[in-house]
Amino acid sequence: MRIPWMLVGVLLIGVACASLPNASTAKPTWSIALHGGAGVIPKNLSAAEIAGYHAALDAALAEGIRRAERGESALDVAEAVVRVLEDEPRFNAGKGAAFTADGTHELDACVMVGSGLRTGAVAGVKTVRHPVSLARLVMEKTRHVLLAADGAEAFADLMKVERVPNTWFDTELRRGYLEEWRAAQKTHASSAPVRGENAYGTVGCVVRDAKGELAAATSTGGLTGKRWGRIGDAPIAGAGTFADGRCAVSCSGTGEVFIRHGVAREVSNRMRHFGEDPATAARAVIAMLDPGDGGLIVVGADGTSAYAFNTEGLYRGFADSTGRRETAIWED
Amino acid sequence: MRIPWMLVGVLLIGVACASLPNASTAKPTWSIALHGGAGVIPKNLSAAEIAGYHAALDAALAEGIRRAERGESALDVAEAVVRVLEDEPRFNAGKGAAFTADGTHELDACVMVGSGLRTGAVAGVKTVRHPVSLARLVMEKTRHVLLAADGAEAFADLMKVERVPNTWFDTELRRGYLEEWRAAQKTHASSAPVRGENAYGTVGCVVRDAKGELAAATSTGGLTGKRWGRIGDAPIAGAGTFADGRCAVSCSGTGEVFIRHGVAREVSNRMRHFGEDPATAARAVIAMLDPGDGGLIVVGADGTSAYAFNTEGLYRGFADSTGRRETAIWED
């Protein structure tokens, strides 16, 4: 009598795994994954607040779906989705960016395309409404891959991208986090990091288009209370953002850790060296890090998408040509 | 009669390989490798010029040997060697740094230590005599890993490191390269990259100390004619500089390519995933790149050092506790 029950159990486990959003077995023609940041996301959010986050993620998905269905390229879709997320004040990128220690905003962004490992990024821009689009222009219009600070602003002048005053990025939510950070600095008399959503956050999107091209885009306001022109992982190809012929990855977390470990590229390395699928590689890479460090989203060349995080939550969404369209915050 | 001659041939080849500087079989207690940049190094240099380069490389080696023999840490030795190379006007770092398109200097540097993947870097500093030492202070005194531009200058103010006017970095050699670059811009009416030594260059040092710790340090003036706050691979952990428990790596070449491919970390990845030794991994990684892209030096956890480059030359030097002390420019 025991053996049949074991078989039933194995079958049930098999069904549960197949239905996991991060282990989809469908092979869509196009596929989109996006995130609005990993972090300590309080589970006592009101129903209205939770619904607001889901609606914001779904609105970004909708923009991606609309463009993917029109046959737009992976890069076009990823950039457009991140522009929506940059304008969404709930997330730490563009409008709603974290405050620096000085009470200003310094924004970082990166795009990368699988074929040719083409990439462009900006760090420490202060007046560019959509840093992700300036990052794309670095890739397309210069021989460089990473431009920073005043130099990146001068490049923005030439490119005639939309500009806003630095205070345009202000939100009461993020100002509150800055005040928390300042209070903690006084208490601890140190520059101890503040962990969790209050400290960081990022937005990103990874896309596999119908032609099989892969692209990743990431944008962030960085760490609350950052100083001295600090650059995190988001604009560093291989750290917070990566795409090659195998996968496209966008990360969110403690940027310094993601730079040290080269997290985004390591997902591809594991797929290449060990033959892992995107979900397995994503979990293995996040498992290298300390609890609370962050998370990532990935889409593979076959259109399967996945995520992994070791924070309390990761704002995320997934859609593809098979009709999948879902958003999530915590581990379900 | 044929077989004995074949055996003799195989033995001779074996001897030649064993004596190659990049395939040392000795296991020294401490080991140092350094470089003064990869590039198109004209073979019609005068004997005096060639001797000058060898003397400059050997002077930096001497500083490293002196400190290693005193039992200083890998990081102390690597930093001290790079400080000597920064002060050497022949090489593109510190005094002798490349000029930007605007005729100024913006310096990048990075240090990384194997244990804990600790790292610190600065990009776009303008008045810091020894960027490598400021990079170390980022690692040791902040929670960040990469500081850029004016923010990095403000951090330098706090750290009270030695400052110099930006023109202090001027040399006639590099000004000549800027003029060449400007003339080429006019001719081609484009921002086509200038390849070779005239365009780039870097200095770096990797060390395995007697306790087995590994450290890497890299410093550069970047690309001649760079614009818009361009950041290259040198200050990006994993791209131009890397150290972990397996090896320490410092690169020189077309920075954008080294960022895209994550060159420095890829040496460690190949050692980890494929069990390659440092020399094999170094050659395999450089073989991924296009001819002329650059080169690297590496020291492994067992103290064996190696190099690889696909440019005409790589200014380099090696020393270790077994008495090895040699410098080289081209492939011998």
HADDOCK unambig.tbl for C-alpha pairs under 7 A between the chains (distance, minus, plus):
assign (segid A and resid 117 and name CA) (segid B and resid 260 and name CA) 5.97 0.50 0.50
assign (segid A and resid 144 and name CA) (segid B and resid 230 and name CA) 6.57 0.50 0.50
assign (segid A and resid 144 and name CA) (segid B and resid 256 and name CA) 6.18 0.50 0.50
assign (segid A and resid 145 and name CA) (segid B and resid 256 and name CA) 5.91 0.50 0.50
assign (segid A and resid 146 and name CA) (segid B and resid 230 and name CA) 5.74 0.50 0.50
assign (segid A and resid 146 and name CA) (segid B and resid 231 and name CA) 5.45 0.50 0.50
assign (segid A and resid 147 and name CA) (segid B and resid 228 and name CA) 5.99 0.50 0.50
assign (segid A and resid 147 and name CA) (segid B and resid 229 and name CA) 5.07 0.50 0.50
assign (segid A and resid 147 and name CA) (segid B and resid 230 and name CA) 4.43 0.50 0.50
assign (segid A and resid 147 and name CA) (segid B and resid 231 and name CA) 5.99 0.50 0.50
assign (segid A and resid 148 and name CA) (segid B and resid 229 and name CA) 4.93 0.50 0.50
assign (segid A and resid 148 and name CA) (segid B and resid 230 and name CA) 6.40 0.50 0.50
assign (segid A and resid 149 and name CA) (segid B and resid 149 and name CA) 6.65 0.50 0.50
assign (segid A and resid 149 and name CA) (segid B and resid 229 and name CA) 6.66 0.50 0.50
assign (segid A and resid 150 and name CA) (segid B and resid 229 and name CA) 6.87 0.50 0.50
assign (segid A and resid 151 and name CA) (segid B and resid 228 and name CA) 3.53 0.50 0.50
assign (segid A and resid 151 and name CA) (segid B and resid 229 and name CA) 4.12 0.50 0.50
assign (segid A and resid 152 and name CA) (segid B and resid 228 and name CA) 5.33 0.50 0.50
assign (segid A and resid 152 and name CA) (segid B and resid 229 and name CA) 6.17 0.50 0.50
assign (segid A and resid 154 and name CA) (segid B and resid 228 and name CA) 6.31 0.50 0.50
assign (segid A and resid 155 and name CA) (segid B and resid 228 and name CA) 5.90 0.50 0.50
assign (segid A and resid 228 and name CA) (segid B and resid 147 and name CA) 6.02 0.50 0.50
assign (segid A and resid 228 and name CA) (segid B and resid 151 and name CA) 3.53 0.50 0.50
assign (segid A and resid 228 and name CA) (segid B and resid 152 and name CA) 5.33 0.50 0.50
assign (segid A and resid 228 and name CA) (segid B and resid 154 and name CA) 6.30 0.50 0.50
assign (segid A and resid 228 and name CA) (segid B and resid 155 and name CA) 5.91 0.50 0.50
assign (segid A and resid 229 and name CA) (segid B and resid 147 and name CA) 5.11 0.50 0.50
assign (segid A and resid 229 and name CA) (segid B and resid 148 and name CA) 4.96 0.50 0.50
assign (segid A and resid 229 and name CA) (segid B and resid 149 and name CA) 6.69 0.50 0.50
assign (segid A and resid 229 and name CA) (segid B and resid 150 and name CA) 6.87 0.50 0.50
assign (segid A and resid 229 and name CA) (segid B and resid 151 and name CA) 4.11 0.50 0.50
assign (segid A and resid 229 and name CA) (segid B and resid 152 and name CA) 6.18 0.50 0.50
assign (segid A and resid 230 and name CA) (segid B and resid 144 and name CA) 6.54 0.50 0.50
assign (segid A and resid 230 and name CA) (segid B and resid 146 and name CA) 5.74 0.50 0.50
assign (segid A and resid 230 and name CA) (segid B and resid 147 and name CA) 4.44 0.50 0.50
assign (segid A and resid 230 and name CA) (segid B and resid 148 and name CA) 6.41 0.50 0.50
assign (segid A and resid 231 and name CA) (segid B and resid 146 and name CA) 5.45 0.50 0.50
assign (segid A and resid 231 and name CA) (segid B and resid 147 and name CA) 6.00 0.50 0.50
assign (segid A and resid 237 and name CA) (segid B and resid 259 and name CA) 6.72 0.50 0.50
assign (segid A and resid 237 and name CA) (segid B and resid 260 and name CA) 6.56 0.50 0.50
assign (segid A and resid 238 and name CA) (segid B and resid 262 and name CA) 6.71 0.50 0.50
assign (segid A and resid 256 and name CA) (segid B and resid 144 and name CA) 6.17 0.50 0.50
assign (segid A and resid 256 and name CA) (segid B and resid 145 and name CA) 5.92 0.50 0.50
assign (segid A and resid 259 and name CA) (segid B and resid 237 and name CA) 6.72 0.50 0.50
assign (segid A and resid 260 and name CA) (segid B and resid 117 and name CA) 5.96 0.50 0.50
assign (segid A and resid 260 and name CA) (segid B and resid 237 and name CA) 6.57 0.50 0.50
assign (segid A and resid 262 and name CA) (segid B and resid 238 and name CA) 6.71 0.50 0.50
assign (segid A and resid 273 and name CA) (segid B and resid 273 and name CA) 6.66 0.50 0.50
